[in-house]
């Protein structure tokens, strides 16, 4: 597993990547407001798609602009997780997602948290991000705005529902497969007994 580049000293609050992350964070309450308090469902789906679909932008900016920071390394994955969890809970609350799907995602998240806790207990950083994990998160998240359109926009269900559910269940399968990869990485770290840098996403 490759080691990620070290962040410069200090928290590095005032950077362009952190500004992008902060703007993405503001999209979460905006999405919830549009979905729960208005009938601007297309707009809610668009905010969700843009906010979650640009999760790679701030990371790419940080690397290309040499503005990697401690705050960014904490805030970026936090915002990504918050998009997933808030979307998941809101869509479940209004009946667009079944509880079975929600529980499956939440249990997977609990597994990843447990991995981090165990590794920290033994003095290790989390395993390096795996491409499968990023792909799974992307596919799961892509299903959410499509399911909003399928469930709340008239005349869109015929095409949006099959697409949304195909993405949702396919993404959930990849999500759990990625969890197994992270479990294997964690087991390898514990066997080797040598800390490795990284972060789950």
TORLUM-458818 format. One record per atom (N, C-alpha, C): z, x, y; atom name; residue in three letters; residue number from 1; chain. Coordinates in steps of 0.05 Angstrom, whole numbers, plus 32768, in hexadecimal, padded with zeros to 4 digits. Layout:
<recs>
Z|X|Y|CA|ALA|NUM|A $
...
</recs>
This chain:
<recs>
8000|8011|7FE8|N|UNK|1|A $
8000|8000|8000|CA|UNK|1|A $
8000|8011|8019|C|UNK|1|A $
7FEF|800B|802B|N|UNK|2|A $
7FEC|801B|8044|CA|UNK|2|A $
8002|8015|8057|C|UNK|2|A $
800A|8029|8066|N|UNK|3|A $
801F|8025|807A|CA|UNK|3|A $
8011|801C|8094|C|UNK|3|A $
801E|8008|80A2|N|UNK|4|A $
8013|7FFF|80BB|CA|UNK|4|A $
801B|8012|80D1|C|UNK|4|A $
800C|8011|80E7|N|UNK|5|A $
8011|8023|80FE|CA|UNK|5|A $
802C|801C|810A|C|UNK|5|A $
803B|8031|8112|N|UNK|6|A $
8055|802D|811E|CA|UNK|6|A $
8052|8022|813B|C|UNK|6|A $
8064|8010|8142|N|UNK|7|A $
8063|8005|815E|CA|UNK|7|A $
8070|801A|8170|C|UNK|7|A $
8066|801A|8189|N|UNK|8|A $
8071|802D|819D|CA|UNK|8|A $
808E|8026|81A3|C|UNK|8|A $
809E|8039|81B0|N|UNK|9|A $
80B9|8033|81B7|CA|UNK|9|A $
80BB|801B|81C9|C|UNK|9|A $
80D2|800C|81C8|N|UNK|10|A $
80D6|7FF5|81D8|CA|UNK|10|A $
80C9|7FDC|81CC|C|UNK|10|A $
80CF|7FC5|81D8|N|UNK|11|A $
80C6|7FAC|81CD|CA|UNK|11|A $
80A9|7FA6|81D5|C|UNK|11|A $
80A0|7FB1|81EB|N|UNK|12|A $
8084|7FAD|81F4|CA|UNK|12|A $
807E|7F90|81FA|C|UNK|12|A $
808F|7F83|820B|N|UNK|13|A $
808C|7F66|8210|CA|UNK|13|A $
8073|7F60|821E|C|UNK|13|A $
806C|7F6F|8234|N|UNK|14|A $
8056|7F67|8245|CA|UNK|14|A $
803C|7F74|823B|C|UNK|14|A $
8030|7F68|8228|N|UNK|15|A $
8016|7F71|821E|CA|UNK|15|A $
8003|7F59|821B|C|UNK|15|A $
7FE9|7F5F|821C|N|UNK|16|A $
7FD6|7F49|8219|CA|UNK|16|A $
7FD8|7F3B|81FE|C|UNK|16|A $
7FDB|7F49|81E8|N|UNK|17|A $
7FDE|7F3B|81CE|CA|UNK|17|A $
7FF7|7F28|81CE|C|UNK|17|A $
800D|7F30|81DA|N|UNK|18|A $
8024|7F1F|81DB|CA|UNK|18|A $
801F|7F06|81EC|C|UNK|18|A $
800F|7F09|8201|N|UNK|19|A $
8007|7EF2|8212|CA|UNK|19|A $
7FF7|7EDE|8201|C|UNK|19|A $
7FE4|7EE8|81F2|N|UNK|20|A $
7FD5|7ED7|81E0|CA|UNK|20|A $
7FE7|7EC8|81CD|C|UNK|20|A $
7FFA|7ED7|81C1|N|UNK|21|A $
800C|7ECA|81AE|CA|UNK|21|A $
801D|7EB5|81BC|C|UNK|21|A $
8026|7EBA|81D4|N|UNK|22|A $
8036|7EA6|81E3|CA|UNK|22|A $
8025|7E8D|81E9|C|UNK|22|A $
800C|7E91|81F0|N|UNK|23|A $
7FFB|7E7A|81F5|CA|UNK|23|A $
7FF7|7E6A|81DB|C|UNK|23|A $
7FF3|7E77|81C5|N|UNK|24|A $
7FF1|7E6A|81AB|CA|UNK|24|A $
800A|7E5A|81A5|C|UNK|24|A $
8021|7E66|81AC|N|UNK|25|A $
803B|7E58|81A7|CA|UNK|25|A $
803D|7E3E|81B7|C|UNK|25|A $
8032|7E3E|81CF|N|UNK|26|A $
8033|7E25|81E0|CA|UNK|26|A $
8021|7E0F|81D3|C|UNK|26|A $
800E|7E17|81C2|N|UNK|27|A $
7FFE|7E03|81B6|CA|UNK|27|A $
800D|7DF1|81A2|C|UNK|27|A $
8023|7DFB|8198|N|UNK|28|A $
8032|7DEB|8184|CA|UNK|28|A $
803E|7DD1|8190|C|UNK|28|A $
804E|7DD3|81A5|N|UNK|29|A $
8058|7DBA|81B1|CA|UNK|29|A $
8041|7DA9|81BC|C|UNK|29|A $
802B|7DB5|81C6|N|UNK|30|A $
8015|7DA5|81D0|CA|UNK|30|A $
8008|7D95|81B9|C|UNK|30|A $
8004|7DA2|81A2|N|UNK|31|A $
7FF9|7D94|818B|CA|UNK|31|A $
800C|7D7D|8183|C|UNK|31|A $
8026|7D82|8181|N|UNK|32|A $
8038|7D6D|8179|CA|UNK|32|A $
8038|7D55|818D|C|UNK|32|A $
8036|7D5B|81A6|N|UNK|33|A $
8036|7D46|81BB|CA|UNK|33|A $
801C|7D35|81B8|C|UNK|33|A $
8005|7D43|81B6|N|UNK|34|A $
7FEC|7D34|81B4|CA|UNK|34|A $
7FEB|7D23|819B|C|UNK|34|A $
7FF7|7D2D|8185|N|UNK|35|A $
7FF5|7D1E|816C|CA|UNK|35|A $
8009|7D07|816A|C|UNK|35|A $
8021|7D0C|8175|N|UNK|36|A $
8037|7CF8|8172|CA|UNK|36|A $
8039|7CE4|8189|C|UNK|36|A $
8031|7CED|81A1|N|UNK|37|A $
8036|7CDC|81B9|CA|UNK|37|A $
801C|7CD1|81C5|C|UNK|37|A $
8005|7CDA|81BB|N|UNK|38|A $
7FEC|7CD0|81C7|CA|UNK|38|A $
7FD9|7CC8|81B0|C|UNK|38|A $
7FC1|7CC0|81B7|N|UNK|39|A $
7FAC|7CBB|81A3|CA|UNK|39|A $
7F95|7CCE|81A6|C|UNK|39|A $
7F9B|7CE6|81B2|N|UNK|40|A $
7F86|7CFA|81B5|CA|UNK|40|A $
7F86|7D0B|819B|C|UNK|40|A $
7F7D|7CFF|8186|N|UNK|41|A $
7F7F|7D0C|816C|CA|UNK|41|A $
7F6A|7D23|8169|C|UNK|41|A $
7F53|7D20|8174|N|UNK|42|A $
7F3F|7D35|8173|CA|UNK|42|A $
7F4A|7D4E|8182|C|UNK|42|A $
7F56|7D48|8199|N|UNK|43|A $
7F61|7D5E|81A9|CA|UNK|43|A $
7F78|7D6B|819B|C|UNK|43|A $
7F89|7D5B|818E|N|UNK|44|A $
7F9F|7D67|817F|CA|UNK|44|A $
7F95|7D79|8168|C|UNK|44|A $
7F80|7D70|815A|N|UNK|45|A $
7F74|7D80|8145|CA|UNK|45|A $
7F68|7D9A|8150|C|UNK|45|A $
7F5C|7D98|8168|N|UNK|46|A $
7F50|7DAF|8174|CA|UNK|46|A $
7F65|7DC4|817C|C|UNK|46|A $
7F7B|7DBA|8188|N|UNK|47|A $
7F90|7DCD|8190|CA|UNK|47|A $
7F9C|7DDB|8177|C|UNK|47|A $
7F9F|7DCB|8162|N|UNK|48|A $
7FAA|7DD7|8149|CA|UNK|48|A $
7F97|7DEB|813E|C|UNK|48|A $
7F7D|7DE4|813D|N|UNK|49|A $
7F69|7DF6|8132|CA|UNK|49|A $
7F67|7E10|8142|C|UNK|49|A $
7F67|7E0E|815C|N|UNK|50|A $
7F65|7E26|816D|CA|UNK|50|A $
7F7E|7E37|816B|C|UNK|50|A $
7F95|7E2A|816E|N|UNK|51|A $
7FAF|7E38|816E|CA|UNK|51|A $
7FB4|7E47|8154|C|UNK|51|A $
7FAE|7E39|813D|N|UNK|52|A $
7FB3|7E46|8124|CA|UNK|52|A $
7F9C|7E58|811B|C|UNK|52|A $
7F84|7E51|8123|N|UNK|53|A $
7F6C|7E60|811A|CA|UNK|53|A $
7F69|7E7A|8128|C|UNK|53|A $
7F77|7E7E|813E|N|UNK|54|A $
7F75|7E97|814D|CA|UNK|54|A $
7F8D|7EAA|8147|C|UNK|54|A $
7F99|7EA6|812F|N|UNK|55|A $
7FB1|7EB7|8129|CA|UNK|55|A $
7FAA|7ED4|8126|C|UNK|55|A $
7F90|7EDB|8122|N|UNK|56|A $
7F88|7EF6|811F|CA|UNK|56|A $
7F82|7F04|813A|C|UNK|56|A $
7F7F|7EF4|814F|N|UNK|57|A $
7F76|7EFF|8169|CA|UNK|57|A $
7F8B|7F12|8175|C|UNK|57|A $
7FA4|7F0A|8176|N|UNK|58|A $
7FB9|7F1B|8182|CA|UNK|58|A $
7FBD|7F35|8173|C|UNK|58|A $
7FBC|7F33|8158|N|UNK|59|A $
7FBE|7F4B|8148|CA|UNK|59|A $
7FA7|7F5F|814C|C|UNK|59|A $
7F8F|7F54|814D|N|UNK|60|A $
7F77|7F65|8152|CA|UNK|60|A $
7F79|7F72|816E|C|UNK|60|A $
7F81|7F62|8182|N|UNK|61|A $
7F84|7F6C|819D|CA|UNK|61|A $
7F98|7F83|819E|C|UNK|61|A $
7FAF|7F7F|8190|N|UNK|62|A $
7FC4|7F93|8191|CA|UNK|62|A $
7FBA|7FAE|8186|C|UNK|62|A $
7FAA|7FAC|8170|N|UNK|63|A $
7FA1|7FC5|8164|CA|UNK|63|A $
7F8B|7FD2|8174|C|UNK|63|A $
7F77|7FC2|817E|N|UNK|64|A $
7F61|7FCE|818D|CA|UNK|64|A $
7F69|7FD7|81A9|C|UNK|64|A $
7F7D|7FCA|81B5|N|UNK|65|A $
7F86|7FD2|81CF|CA|UNK|65|A $
7F9E|7FE5|81CF|C|UNK|65|A $
7FA6|7FED|81B6|N|UNK|66|A $
7FBC|7FFE|81B3|CA|UNK|66|A $
7FD5|7FF3|81C0|C|UNK|66|A $
7FDA|7FD9|81BC|N|UNK|67|A $
7FF1|7FCB|81C7|CA|UNK|67|A $
8003|7FBF|81B2|C|UNK|67|A $
8005|7FCC|819B|N|UNK|68|A $
8017|7FC3|8186|CA|UNK|68|A $
8033|7FC5|8191|C|UNK|68|A $
8044|7FB1|818D|N|UNK|69|A $
805F|7FB1|8197|CA|UNK|69|A $
8072|7FA5|8183|C|UNK|69|A $
808C|7FAB|8187|N|UNK|70|A $
80A0|7FA0|8175|CA|UNK|70|A $
80A1|7F81|8179|C|UNK|70|A $
809F|7F78|8192|N|UNK|71|A $
80A0|7F5B|8196|CA|UNK|71|A $
8088|7F4D|8189|C|UNK|71|A $
8070|7F5A|818B|N|UNK|72|A $
8059|7F4E|817F|CA|UNK|72|A $
805B|7F4C|8161|C|UNK|72|A $
8066|7F61|8155|N|UNK|73|A $
8069|7F61|8138|CA|UNK|73|A $
807C|7F4B|812E|C|UNK|73|A $
808F|7F43|813F|N|UNK|74|A $
80A1|7F2E|8138|CA|UNK|74|A $
8096|7F12|8140|C|UNK|74|A $
808A|7F11|8158|N|UNK|75|A $
8081|7EF7|8163|CA|UNK|75|A $
8068|7EED|8155|C|UNK|75|A $
8055|7EFE|814F|N|UNK|76|A $
803C|7EF5|8143|CA|UNK|76|A $
8040|7EE7|8128|C|UNK|76|A $
804D|7EF3|8114|N|UNK|77|A $
8052|7EE5|80FB|CA|UNK|77|A $
8064|7ECC|80FF|C|UNK|77|A $
8077|7ECD|8112|N|UNK|78|A $
8088|7EB6|8117|CA|UNK|78|A $
8077|7E9E|8121|C|UNK|78|A $
8065|7EA3|8133|N|UNK|79|A $
8054|7E8E|813D|CA|UNK|79|A $
8042|7E83|8127|C|UNK|79|A $
8037|7E95|8117|N|UNK|80|A $
8026|7E8C|8100|CA|UNK|80|A $
8036|7E7A|80EE|C|UNK|80|A $
804E|7E82|80E7|N|UNK|81|A $
805F|7E71|80D5|CA|UNK|81|A $
8066|7E57|80E2|C|UNK|81|A $
806B|7E58|80FD|N|UNK|82|A $
8073|7E40|810B|CA|UNK|82|A $
805C|7E2C|810C|C|UNK|82|A $
8043|7E36|810F|N|UNK|83|A $
802C|7E24|810E|CA|UNK|83|A $
802A|7E16|80F3|C|UNK|83|A $
802D|7E25|80DE|N|UNK|84|A $
802B|7E1A|80C3|CA|UNK|84|A $
8041|7E05|80BF|C|UNK|84|A $
805A|7E0C|80C4|N|UNK|85|A $
8071|7DFB|80BE|CA|UNK|85|A $
8071|7DE2|80D0|C|UNK|85|A $
806C|7DE5|80EA|N|UNK|86|A $
806C|7DCE|80FC|CA|UNK|86|A $
8056|7DBB|80F5|C|UNK|86|A $
803E|7DC5|80F0|N|UNK|87|A $
8028|7DB4|80E8|CA|UNK|87|A $
802E|7DA6|80CE|C|UNK|87|A $
8038|7DB5|80BB|N|UNK|88|A $
803F|7DA9|80A1|CA|UNK|88|A $
8053|7D92|80A4|C|UNK|88|A $
8068|7D96|80B3|N|UNK|89|A $
807D|7D82|80B5|CA|UNK|89|A $
8073|7D6A|80C5|C|UNK|89|A $
8064|7D6F|80DB|N|UNK|90|A $
805A|7D59|80EB|CA|UNK|90|A $
8047|7D48|80DB|C|UNK|90|A $
8034|7D54|80CD|N|UNK|91|A $
8020|7D45|80BE|CA|UNK|91|A $
802E|7D36|80A7|C|UNK|91|A $
8043|7D42|809B|N|UNK|92|A $
8051|7D34|8086|CA|UNK|92|A $
8060|7D1C|8092|C|UNK|92|A $
806C|7D20|80AA|N|UNK|93|A $
807B|7D0B|80B7|CA|UNK|93|A $
806A|7CF2|80BD|C|UNK|93|A $
8051|7CF6|80C5|N|UNK|94|A $
8040|7CDF|80CC|CA|UNK|94|A $
802F|7CD6|80B4|C|UNK|94|A $
8034|7CE2|809D|N|UNK|95|A $
8028|7CD8|8084|CA|UNK|95|A $
800D|7CE3|807D|C|UNK|95|A $
8004|7CF9|808A|N|UNK|96|A $
7FEA|7D05|8084|CA|UNK|96|A $
7FEB|7D19|806E|C|UNK|96|A $
8003|7D23|8067|N|UNK|97|A $
8007|7D35|8051|CA|UNK|97|A $
801C|7D2A|803E|C|UNK|97|A $
8018|7D2C|8024|N|UNK|98|A $
802D|7D23|8011|CA|UNK|98|A $
8044|7D36|8010|C|UNK|98|A $
805B|7D2C|8009|N|UNK|99|A $
8073|7D3D|8007|CA|UNK|99|A $
8070|7D52|7FF2|C|UNK|99|A $
8061|7D4C|7FDC|N|UNK|100|A $
805D|7D60|7FC7|CA|UNK|100|A $
8050|7D79|7FD2|C|UNK|100|A $
803C|7D76|7FE3|N|UNK|101|A $
802E|7D8D|7FF0|CA|UNK|101|A $
8041|7D9C|8002|C|UNK|101|A $
8050|7D8D|8012|N|UNK|102|A $
8063|7D99|8024|CA|UNK|102|A $
8078|7DA9|8016|C|UNK|102|A $
8083|7D9E|8001|N|UNK|103|A $
8098|7DAC|7FF2|CA|UNK|103|A $
808D|7DC5|7FE5|C|UNK|103|A $
8074|7DC4|7FDB|N|UNK|104|A $
8068|7DDB|7FCE|CA|UNK|104|A $
8064|7DF2|7FE2|C|UNK|104|A $
805D|7DEC|7FFB|N|UNK|105|A $
805A|7E00|8010|CA|UNK|105|A $
8075|7E0B|8018|C|UNK|105|A $
8089|7DFA|801B|N|UNK|106|A $
80A3|7E02|8024|CA|UNK|106|A $
80B1|7E14|800F|C|UNK|106|A $
80AD|7E0D|7FF6|N|UNK|107|A $
80B9|7E1D|7FE0|CA|UNK|107|A $
80AC|7E39|7FE0|C|UNK|107|A $
8091|7E3A|7FE4|N|UNK|108|A $
8083|7E54|7FE6|CA|UNK|108|A $
808E|7E64|7FFD|C|UNK|108|A $
8093|7E58|8014|N|UNK|109|A $
809F|7E66|802A|CA|UNK|109|A $
80BB|7E71|8024|C|UNK|109|A $
80CA|7E60|8015|N|UNK|110|A $
80E5|7E69|800D|CA|UNK|110|A $
80E3|7E81|7FFA|C|UNK|110|A $
80CF|7E82|7FE9|N|UNK|111|A $
80CB|7E99|7FD7|CA|UNK|111|A $
80C6|7EB2|7FE8|C|UNK|111|A $
80B5|7EB0|7FFC|N|UNK|112|A $
80AF|7EC7|800C|CA|UNK|112|A $
80C8|7ED1|801C|C|UNK|112|A $
80D7|7EBE|8026|N|UNK|113|A $
80F0|7EC5|8034|CA|UNK|113|A $
8103|7ED3|8021|C|UNK|113|A $
8105|7EC9|8009|N|UNK|114|A $
8116|7ED6|7FF5|CA|UNK|114|A $
810D|7EF2|7FEF|C|UNK|114|A $
80F3|7EF7|7FED|N|UNK|115|A $
80E8|7F12|7FE9|CA|UNK|115|A $
80F1|7F24|7FFF|C|UNK|115|A $
80EE|7F1B|8018|N|UNK|116|A $
80F6|7F2C|802F|CA|UNK|116|A $
8114|7F32|802E|C|UNK|116|A $
8124|7F1E|8028|N|UNK|117|A $
8141|7F22|8027|CA|UNK|117|A $
8149|7F37|8012|C|UNK|117|A $
813D|7F34|7FFA|N|UNK|118|A $
8143|7F47|7FE4|CA|UNK|118|A $
813B|7F63|7FEB|C|UNK|118|A $
8123|7F65|7FF7|N|UNK|119|A $
8119|7F80|7FFE|CA|UNK|119|A $
812A|7F8C|8014|C|UNK|119|A $
8132|7F7C|8028|N|UNK|120|A $
8143|7F86|803D|CA|UNK|120|A $
815E|7F8F|8032|C|UNK|120|A $
8169|7F80|801F|N|UNK|121|A $
8182|7F87|8012|CA|UNK|121|A $
8181|7FA2|8005|C|UNK|121|A $
816A|7FA9|7FFA|N|UNK|122|A $
8166|7FC3|7FED|CA|UNK|122|A $
815B|7FD8|7FFF|C|UNK|122|A $
8159|7FD2|8019|N|UNK|123|A $
8150|7FE6|802D|CA|UNK|123|A $
8132|7FE8|8030|C|UNK|123|A $
8123|7FD4|8028|N|UNK|124|A $
8106|7FD5|802A|CA|UNK|124|A $
80FC|7FC2|8040|C|UNK|124|A $
80E6|7FC9|804C|N|UNK|125|A $
80D7|7FB6|805D|CA|UNK|125|A $
80C7|7FA3|804C|C|UNK|125|A $
80BD|7F8D|8056|N|UNK|126|A $
80AD|7F7B|8046|CA|UNK|126|A $
8093|7F88|803C|C|UNK|126|A $
8087|7F7E|8027|N|UNK|127|A $
806E|7F8A|801D|CA|UNK|127|A $
8058|7F88|8032|C|UNK|127|A $
8044|7F99|802F|N|UNK|128|A $
802D|7F98|8041|CA|UNK|128|A $
801E|7F7E|803E|C|UNK|128|A $
8014|7F74|8055|N|UNK|129|A $
8005|7F5B|8054|CA|UNK|129|A $
7FED|7F5E|8041|C|UNK|129|A $
7FE9|7F49|8031|N|UNK|130|A $
7FD2|7F49|801E|CA|UNK|130|A $
7FBC|7F36|8029|C|UNK|130|A $
7FA3|7F3E|8025|N|UNK|131|A $
7F8D|7F2D|802E|CA|UNK|131|A $
7F8E|7F11|8023|C|UNK|131|A $
7F97|7F0E|800A|N|UNK|132|A $
7F99|7EF4|7FFE|CA|UNK|132|A $
7FAC|7EE2|800D|C|UNK|132|A $
7FC2|7EEE|8016|N|UNK|133|A $
7FD6|7EDF|8025|CA|UNK|133|A $
7FCB|7ED4|803F|C|UNK|133|A $
7FBC|7EE6|804E|N|UNK|134|A $
7FAF|7EDD|8066|CA|UNK|134|A $
7F9A|7EC8|8061|C|UNK|134|A $
7F8A|7ECB|804C|N|UNK|135|A $
7F76|7EB8|8046|CA|UNK|135|A $
7F82|7E9D|803F|C|UNK|135|A $
7F97|7E9D|802F|N|UNK|136|A $
7FA5|7E85|8027|CA|UNK|136|A $
7FB0|7E76|803F|C|UNK|136|A $
7FBD|7E84|8050|N|UNK|137|A $
7FC8|7E78|8069|CA|UNK|137|A $
7FB2|7E6B|8079|C|UNK|137|A $
7F9B|7E79|807C|N|UNK|138|A $
7F85|7E6F|808B|CA|UNK|138|A $
7F7A|7E55|807F|C|UNK|138|A $
7F76|7E55|8065|N|UNK|139|A $
7F6B|7E3D|8058|CA|UNK|139|A $
7F7E|7E25|805A|C|UNK|139|A $
7F97|7E2A|8055|N|UNK|140|A $
7FAB|7E14|8058|CA|UNK|140|A $
7FAB|7E09|8074|C|UNK|140|A $
7FAB|7E1B|8087|N|UNK|141|A $
7FAC|7E12|80A3|CA|UNK|141|A $
7F92|7E04|80AB|C|UNK|141|A $
7F7B|7E0D|80A2|N|UNK|142|A $
7F62|7DFF|80A8|CA|UNK|142|A $
7F62|7DE2|80A0|C|UNK|142|A $
7F71|7DDC|808A|N|UNK|143|A $
7F72|7DC0|8080|CA|UNK|143|A $
7F80|7DAD|8093|C|UNK|143|A $
7F93|7DB7|80A3|N|UNK|144|A $
7FA4|7DA6|80B3|CA|UNK|144|A $
7F94|7D97|80C9|C|UNK|144|A $
7F85|7DA5|80DA|N|UNK|145|A $
7F76|7D95|80EE|CA|UNK|145|A $
7F61|7D82|80E2|C|UNK|145|A $
7F56|7D8A|80CB|N|UNK|146|A $
7F42|7D79|80BE|CA|UNK|146|A $
7F50|7D60|80B3|C|UNK|146|A $
7F69|7D63|80A9|N|UNK|147|A $
7F77|7D4C|809F|CA|UNK|147|A $
7F80|7D39|80B6|C|UNK|147|A $
7F86|7D45|80CD|N|UNK|148|A $
7F8C|7D35|80E5|CA|UNK|148|A $
7F74|7D23|80EB|C|UNK|148|A $
7F5C|7D2F|80EC|N|UNK|149|A $
7F44|7D1F|80F1|CA|UNK|149|A $
7F3F|7D0A|80DC|C|UNK|149|A $
7F43|7D12|80C2|N|UNK|150|A $
7F3E|7D00|80AC|CA|UNK|150|A $
7F51|7CE8|80AD|C|UNK|150|A $
7F6A|7CEC|80B5|N|UNK|151|A $
7F7D|7CD6|80B4|CA|UNK|151|A $
7F7F|7CC5|80CD|C|UNK|151|A $
7F76|7CD0|80E4|N|UNK|152|A $
7F7C|7CC2|80FD|CA|UNK|152|A $
7F63|7CBC|810E|C|UNK|152|A $
7F4C|7CC8|8107|N|UNK|153|A $
7F34|7CC3|8117|CA|UNK|153|A $
7F22|7CB0|8107|C|UNK|153|A $
7F1A|7C9A|8114|N|UNK|154|A $
7F0A|7C86|8106|CA|UNK|154|A $
7EEE|7C92|8100|C|UNK|154|A $
7EE4|7C89|80E9|N|UNK|155|A $
7EC9|7C91|80DF|CA|UNK|155|A $
7EC7|7CAF|80D8|C|UNK|155|A $
7EDD|7CBD|80D7|N|UNK|156|A $
7EDC|7CD9|80CF|CA|UNK|156|A $
7EE6|7CDE|80B3|C|UNK|156|A $
7EF3|7CCB|80A7|N|UNK|157|A $
7F00|7CCF|808D|CA|UNK|157|A $
7EED|7CD6|8077|C|UNK|157|A $
7ED4|7CCB|8079|N|UNK|158|A $
7EC1|7CCE|8063|CA|UNK|158|A $
7EBB|7CEC|805E|C|UNK|158|A $
7EB9|7CFB|8073|N|UNK|159|A $
7EB3|7D18|8070|CA|UNK|159|A $
7ECC|7D29|8072|C|UNK|159|A $
7EDF|7D21|8083|N|UNK|160|A $
7EF6|7D32|8089|CA|UNK|160|A $
7F0A|7D32|8073|C|UNK|160|A $
7F0E|7D1B|8066|N|UNK|161|A $
7F23|7D1A|8051|CA|UNK|161|A $
7F1C|7D2C|8039|C|UNK|161|A $
7F04|7D2B|802E|N|UNK|162|A $
7EFE|7D3D|8018|CA|UNK|162|A $
7F00|7D5A|8020|C|UNK|162|A $
7EF6|7D61|8037|N|UNK|163|A $
7EF7|7D7D|8041|CA|UNK|163|A $
7F14|7D85|8045|C|UNK|163|A $
7F24|7D75|8052|N|UNK|164|A $
7F3F|7D7C|8058|CA|UNK|164|A $
7F50|7D80|803F|C|UNK|164|A $
7F4D|7D6E|802C|N|UNK|165|A $
7F5D|7D70|8013|CA|UNK|165|A $
7F53|7D87|8001|C|UNK|165|A $
7F39|7D8C|8002|N|UNK|166|A $
7F2F|7DA4|7FF3|CA|UNK|166|A $
7F3B|7DBD|7FFE|C|UNK|166|A $
7F3C|7DC0|8019|N|UNK|167|A $
7F48|7DD7|8025|CA|UNK|167|A $
7F66|7DD9|801F|C|UNK|167|A $
7F73|7DC2|8021|N|UNK|168|A $
7F90|7DC1|801E|CA|UNK|168|A $
7F99|7DCA|8002|C|UNK|168|A $
7F8D|7DBF|7FED|N|UNK|169|A $
7F96|7DC5|7FD2|CA|UNK|169|A $
7F8C|7DE0|7FC9|C|UNK|169|A $
7F74|7DE8|7FD2|N|UNK|170|A $
7F6A|7E03|7FCC|CA|UNK|170|A $
7F7C|7E17|7FDA|C|UNK|170|A $
7F82|7E12|7FF3|N|UNK|171|A $
7F93|7E25|8002|CA|UNK|171|A $
7FAF|7E27|7FF6|C|UNK|171|A $
7FBA|7E10|7FEC|N|UNK|172|A $
7FD4|7E11|7FDF|CA|UNK|172|A $
7FD4|7E23|7FC6|C|UNK|172|A $
7FBF|7E21|7FB7|N|UNK|173|A $
7FBC|7E32|7F9F|CA|UNK|173|A $
7FBC|7E4F|7FA7|C|UNK|173|A $
7FAC|7E56|7FBB|N|UNK|174|A $
7FAB|7E72|7FC4|CA|UNK|174|A $
7FC6|7E7A|7FD0|C|UNK|174|A $
7FD3|7E67|7FDD|N|UNK|175|A $
7FEE|7E6D|7FE9|CA|UNK|175|A $
8001|7E77|7FD4|C|UNK|175|A $
8002|7E69|7FBD|N|UNK|176|A $
8014|7E71|7FA8|CA|UNK|176|A $
800B|7E8A|7F99|C|UNK|176|A $
7FF1|7E8D|7F97|N|UNK|177|A $
7FE6|7EA6|7F8B|CA|UNK|177|A $
7FEE|7EBE|7F9C|C|UNK|177|A $
7FED|7EBA|7FB6|N|UNK|178|A $
7FF5|7ED0|7FC8|CA|UNK|178|A $
8013|7ED6|7FC5|C|UNK|178|A $
8023|7EC1|7FC1|N|UNK|179|A $
803F|7EC5|7FBD|CA|UNK|179|A $
8044|7ED6|7FA4|C|UNK|179|A $
8035|7ED1|7F8F|N|UNK|180|A $
8038|7EE2|7F77|CA|UNK|180|A $
8030|7EFF|7F7D|C|UNK|180|A $
801C|7F03|7F8E|N|UNK|181|A $
8015|7F1E|7F95|CA|UNK|181|A $
802B|7F2C|7FA4|C|UNK|181|A $
8038|7F1D|7FB7|N|UNK|182|A $
804E|7F29|7FC5|CA|UNK|182|A $
8066|7F2E|7FB3|C|UNK|182|A $
806B|7F1D|7FA0|N|UNK|183|A $
8080|7F22|7F8C|CA|UNK|183|A $
807B|7F3B|7F7D|C|UNK|183|A $
8062|7F3F|7F75|N|UNK|184|A $
805B|7F58|7F66|CA|UNK|184|A $
805E|7F70|7F78|C|UNK|184|A $
8056|7F6E|7F92|N|UNK|185|A $
805A|7F85|7FA4|CA|UNK|185|A $
8078|7F8B|7FA7|C|UNK|185|A $
8088|7F76|7FAA|N|UNK|186|A $
80A5|7F7A|7FAD|CA|UNK|186|A $
80B1|7F87|7F95|C|UNK|186|A $
80A9|7F7E|7F7D|N|UNK|187|A $
80B3|7F8A|7F64|CA|UNK|187|A $
80AB|7FA7|7F63|C|UNK|187|A $
8093|7FAE|7F6B|N|UNK|188|A $
808A|7FCA|7F6B|CA|UNK|188|A $
809A|7FDB|7F7E|C|UNK|188|A $
80A1|7FD0|7F95|N|UNK|189|A $
80B1|7FDF|7FA8|CA|UNK|189|A $
80CD|7FE4|7F9D|C|UNK|189|A $
80D9|7FD0|7F90|N|UNK|190|A $
80F3|7FD3|7F85|CA|UNK|190|A $
80F4|7FE8|7F6E|C|UNK|190|A $
80DE|7FE8|7F5F|N|UNK|191|A $
80DC|7FFC|7F49|CA|UNK|191|A $
80D9|8018|7F54|C|UNK|191|A $
80C9|801B|7F69|N|UNK|192|A $
80C4|8035|7F74|CA|UNK|192|A $
80DC|8040|7F84|C|UNK|192|A $
80EC|802E|7F8F|N|UNK|193|A $
8104|8035|7F9F|CA|UNK|193|A $
80FD|8046|7FB7|C|UNK|193|A $
80E5|8041|7FC4|N|UNK|194|A $
80DE|804F|7FDC|CA|UNK|194|A $
80D4|803B|7FF0|C|UNK|194|A $
80E1|8038|8007|N|UNK|195|A $
80DA|8024|801B|CA|UNK|195|A $
80BD|8026|8025|C|UNK|195|A $
80B1|800F|8029|N|UNK|196|A $
8096|800E|8033|CA|UNK|196|A $
8095|7FFC|804C|C|UNK|196|A $
8085|8003|805F|N|UNK|197|A $
8083|7FF3|8078|CA|UNK|197|A $
806F|7FDC|8073|C|UNK|197|A $
8073|7FC6|8082|N|UNK|198|A $
8060|7FB0|8080|CA|UNK|198|A $
806D|7F96|8089|C|UNK|198|A $
805E|7F80|8087|N|UNK|199|A $
8069|7F66|808F|CA|UNK|199|A $
8059|7F50|8080|C|UNK|199|A $
8067|7F3C|8076|N|UNK|200|A $
8059|7F26|8069|CA|UNK|200|A $
804C|7F14|807E|C|UNK|200|A $
8034|7F09|8077|N|UNK|201|A $
8027|7EF6|8088|CA|UNK|201|A $
8017|7EE2|8077|C|UNK|201|A $
</recs>
